[in-house]
Amino acid sequence: MIDKNLSFKAIDFNQEYAIDDHEKKILFQRIRRAVKAGLTNLASLYIDNMGDEILVEYANALYEYKNVRAEMAYHQGKRESGGKVSLQHFFDGLTHEI
């Protein structure tokens, strides 16, 4: 993304990685699970240290703050579901952080 100056949405995964739509769906699901684990870890860290500016920055840049708050509430038993993961938002935010 950085080398070609592309957003996540502009990448043609089928052509770039020589995969079909089914394989692309599997790839995205695996990535989504890993990114969700990162959201869970970030929410746990945030519960322990709510004043950390670095955590707030990553929460906003990678996951959107509302999703981190939702994940925190889920871990505290205040919600029945956690935050949502957007691969587009995550990877676009990641490239901006680099």
LINPE-V147538 format. One record per residue. N is the residue number from 1. RES is the residue in three letters. SS is DSSP state (alpha for helix, beta for strand, coil for the rest). PSI is psi in degrees with one decimal (NA if undefined). Layout:
N/RES/SS/PSI  N/RES/SS/PSI
This chain:
1/MET/coil/-42.3  2/ILE/coil/-45.5  3/ASP/coil/-38.7  4/LYS/coil/1.7  5/ASN/coil/53.9  6/LEU/coil/151.7  7/SER/coil/165.1  8/PHE/alpha/-40.6  9/LYS/alpha/-27.5  10/ALA/alpha/-10.1  11/ILE/coil/131.9  12/ASP/coil/91.8  13/PHE/alpha/-35.9  14/ASN/alpha/-44.1  15/GLN/alpha/-45.0  16/GLU/alpha/-38.0  17/TYR/coil/8.3  18/ALA/coil/53.5  19/ILE/coil/157.5  20/ASP/coil/179.5  21/ASP/alpha/-36.3  22/HIS/alpha/-45.0  23/GLU/alpha/-35.6  24/LYS/alpha/-42.3  25/LYS/alpha/-42.8  26/ILE/alpha/-44.8  27/LEU/alpha/-47.3  28/PHE/alpha/-37.7  29/GLN/alpha/-40.5  30/ARG/alpha/-43.1  31/ILE/alpha/-42.8  32/ARG/alpha/-40.0  33/ARG/alpha/-41.7  34/ALA/alpha/-41.5  35/VAL/alpha/-37.1  36/LYS/alpha/-38.1  37/ALA/alpha/-38.4  38/GLY/alpha/-39.9  39/LEU/alpha/-43.3  40/THR/alpha/-45.0  41/ASN/alpha/-41.5  42/LEU/alpha/-41.3  43/ALA/alpha/-40.9  44/SER/alpha/-43.3  45/LEU/alpha/-40.1  46/TYR/alpha/-36.4  47/ILE/alpha/-41.5  48/ASP/alpha/-28.7  49/ASN/coil/75.9  50/MET/coil/-17.9  51/GLY/coil/1.8  52/ASP/coil/116.8  53/GLU/alpha/-33.3  54/ILE/alpha/-41.5  55/LEU/alpha/-41.3  56/VAL/alpha/-41.5  57/GLU/alpha/-47.4  58/TYR/alpha/-35.9  59/ALA/alpha/-44.6  60/ASN/alpha/-43.7  61/ALA/alpha/-39.3  62/LEU/alpha/-34.3  63/TYR/alpha/-8.5  64/GLU/coil/130.9  65/TYR/alpha/-37.4  66/LYS/alpha/-34.0  67/ASN/alpha/-35.6  68/VAL/alpha/-42.6  69/ARG/alpha/-41.8  70/ALA/alpha/-39.8  71/GLU/alpha/-39.3  72/MET/alpha/-46.4  73/ALA/alpha/-36.7  74/TYR/alpha/-44.9  75/HIS/alpha/-24.9  76/GLN/coil/-0.3  77/GLY/coil/16.1  78/LYS/coil/-11.2  79/ARG/coil/157.4  80/GLU/coil/-13.0  81/SER/coil/157.3  82/GLY/coil/-166.5  83/GLY/coil/159.4  84/LYS/coil/153.2  85/VAL/coil/126.8  86/SER/coil/113.9  87/LEU/alpha/-38.9  88/GLN/alpha/-48.2  89/HIS/alpha/-41.6  90/PHE/alpha/-53.1  91/PHE/alpha/-36.2  92/ASP/alpha/-40.9  93/GLY/alpha/-38.4  94/LEU/alpha/-42.8  95/THR/alpha/-31.2  96/HIS/alpha/-30.2  97/GLU/alpha/-25.2  98/ILE/coil/NA
